């Protein structure tokens, strides 16, 4: 369903609409990572009940975890083809060609031994704190959808936690509606400039945490980083950030825990997520594909 401003549950004046939407949303929880899982039996071009099951989970949770037999031939190109075909079925067509992505706009997340990627945490074995992808992007290049695909897990670690931004919105609004007002302020969170190398500087990027997209969906832009992040300096914003930090730090029933095995992946509407640190060995080196899109997942497209 597409919510327009007058009937949107994200309109703080629509208490009745919000209450009905909230009740329906929470009725689906609590859930475990196993409830998100769909096993794919064949080629991603093949229609089947498993794709309807993926769509159902995307509609309910804004994410789905899938399991597919590991692809042996032509790694990692065969896995890239699989992931790209899969996410396109759900409308993720415009991929983010950022500076660390390959020519096909898909990133190979592994421990970088050198080069530009070595500067960034996703290309290391360090833990990554809670965030949504592309929180530093400009407003016209926000990341709405994303696909991850595990080719090889690490010897140990590399677990993910996932949380639906709509649930975060509900918990914040129930605690204090002014938290939502503060996090929807256009100057709520400022990301400083970044030296991208070769003389190129990414300028500072401000913006809200929560915003309403043109299609009426809720979008979240967030990072739990504390270094060099500038939050709007007022008591309500600080209270909202502290409350959200507490939600993500506690053992919430709304946080899903999952460690991807070979052949597993996630398709989502850029949900909140993190990653634990990991250890590689000679036989088990973590390699994960990531495709980020300016599109939100939609009802499965016709082939």
N, C-alpha and C positions, 0 to 999 in steps of 0.2 A: 504494500500500500504506500502511495506517495502522499505525504502530509504537506498540505499547504498551510501558510501562516495562520489562517483562521481556525483550522482544526488540528494544528500541530500539538503534540504532547510536549514539545520543547518550548512552547510559548508559556511563560510563567503565569500568564493570566488565565490559561485554560486548565483550571484545576480539575474539572470533571473529565476532560479528555485525557489529561495526564493520569488521573487515577485509574481509568479504565485500561489505558495502555500499560501502565505499571503493573496492574494486577495480572494481565495476560502475560507480560514478559516474565515476571517472577514465578508464575505458575510452572514455567518450564524448568526451573531450577529447584534444588541443587542438582548439578550434573557432574560427572567425572569426565576425564579425558576419553575414557572408553565410550562414553555416550556420544562423543564427537566423531568417533572412528567409523570410516566406511572402507570396506575392502573392495578394491577394483580388480576385476577378474580378467580384463582384456585390454585391447587397444583403446586409447582415449577417444578415438573417433567413433567408437561403437556405442550406440544408444543402449540404455539398459536401466534397470531399477536402481543400480548403484549411483547413477548420476542424479536421479530424482532424490535419492537419499542425501546426496551432497547438497543439493539445492535446499532441501528442507533444513539442514543444519545451518547453512548460510543464512537462511531467513530467520531462524530461531536464535542463533548464537553469534552471527556475523563471522563465523569461522567453521571450518571442517578439517579434520585430520584424515588423511587417506593412507592406505597401505597398498602397495603394488609390488609385484615380484621384482627384485633388483634386476636392472637392465645390464646385461653382461657385455654386449657387443658395442664397440666404438664409443667407449667412455671418454670424456663426459658428453660428447656431442649427441649421442642417442638419448641421454637423460635430458639434455636441454630441449631436444625436439619433443620429448614426452611432456615436459613441464609446459612448454609454450603452447602445445596443442590443447592441453588440459585447461589452462587458465583462459584461453580464448573461448572455450565453450561457455564460460561464465562472464564474458564481456570484458575481460582485461586485455584490451587491444593496444592501448597507447602506453608503451613501456618507457620508463625513465632512463634515459641514456646518460647517466651521471659519469663523472670522470673515472671511476674505478670499475665500471661495467665493461664487458666485452663488446665487440661490434654489434652483437645481437641484443644488446641492452640487458643481458643476463649476467649476473655476477657469480664468480666462483669464490665462495667463502672458505678459505683455508688459511693456515698460518703462512704469511708472506715472509720470505727470507730477505727480501730487499725490494727496492723500487718504491713507487708512490703508495702502494697499498699498505706498506709496512707502517705508515703513519697513523692508520686508523684501526680502532679496536676490533671491528668485525673481522679483520684479517689477522687477528692474533688469537692466542688461546686464553686471553683474559676474560673475566666476566663482563657482561654488558648489562647495565642497569635498565630499569623499566623505561620504555619509550614507545612512541609510534614512529614509523619510518618517515624520513623526509621532513622532520619537524623544522628544519632550517630552510626548506624550499620556499620559493615565492608563492603568493596566493594563487596564481594561475598554474602552478605546477605542484599542487598538493598531491600527496600519495593517498589514493582512495582504496586501492586494492593491492594485494600482494600474494605471491606464491613462493613457497620454500620447498625444496626437494632434497632429501638426504641421499647422496651417493654412497658415502662411507661415514659411519659414526666414529668418534674418537675411541681410543682404548678405554678412557674413563671420563665421565663428565659430559659437558655440552648439553645439559638438560634445558628445556624451555619452560617458562611459565607464560600463560596466556590469559587475558581478561577482556571481556566484551566492553567497549567504551560506553555502551548504553547502560550497562550495569553500574559502571562508575558514576555516570550521570545521575542515576536513580539514588544511589547511596549519598552522593553529595547534596542533591536537592532535598532528600528527606531529612538530612541533618540540618540544612539551612539553605533556603532558596537563594539567599544573597550570595552564597558560594558560587552558584551558577551565574548570577549576574556578573560577579567579579571575573570569573573565568571566561566569560563571553566578551569582556571588554577588549577592544581592538589593540590595547597596549598591555595586555595581561602578561605576556612572556616575550622577552627579547633575546634573540640568539646573536652573539657578537660576530663581527667579521672573522673570516678565516682565510689564511694564506693557502691557496690551493696549489702553489708551486708555479714555476715558470712565470713569475710576475703577476699571476692572476689572483685577484682577491674577491672572495665572496662577501658582498656587503652585509651589514647587520640586517637581521630579519625579525621584525616584530609581528605580533598578531595574537589572536585569541587562542585559548585552549579548546573551547567548544565553539563550533560554528554550525550553521545550517546550510547545507549545500543547495544548489539550485533545484535539485530533485526532491528536496524536503528531508533528506536523510541527515543524521547527525554525524559530524566529522570531529575528530579529536586530534589535536596537535600537542604533543607532550614529551618531555624528557625529565627523568629524575636526576639528571646531572645537577650538581651544585656549583661546579667550577665554571665561571664565566657566564652563567645564566643570570639574566636580570629579570626579576619578577617586579610587577607594578608594586610600588611602595605604599601599600595601605593595609590596614589591619584585616580587612575582610579577605583580600587576596592571600595574605600570609596564612590566615586561618584555613582557607580552602586548600592551599598547597600542603599544609601540615596534615589536614584531614585525609587528603588523597594519599599522601605518603604513608599514613597509618594504615589505610585500606590495603595498599600494596605490600606493606611490610608484615601484616598479620597473616595468620593462616586462614584466609577467607575461603568459605565454601564456593565462592564465585571465581576463584583463581584455579585454572587448570594446570596440572603438571604433566609434562610429557617429554620423553627422550626419544627422538626419532631414530629408528633403525634404518638400515639400508632399504631403499625403495619407498620409504614413508615421506609424507610431506604435509604441508598446510596450505590451504587456500583461504583467504580471509579479506575482510574489509579493513585492512590495516589496524588490527586490534592492538591493544597494549600487550607488550611482550618483553621478555628479558632472556638472558642466557647465562648459565653458570660457566665458570672456567672449565677447561678440559685439558687432558693429557693425551698426547699422541705417542705411539711407539712405532717401531719399524714396520709393523704389519697393519696397524690401524691408525690411519691419518684422516682426521675429520675433513670431509669435503661436502659442502652443501651449496646448492644452487639457490639464488634469490632473484626473483623478477618483481619489480615494483611498477605499479601502473597508476596513471592519472584517472583511471576508470574505477568505478565501484562495481562489485559483483552484481550481476543482474540475472533475471530468469534465463535459464540455459538458452543460448542462441541456436538457431537452426543451422544445420551443417550445409 
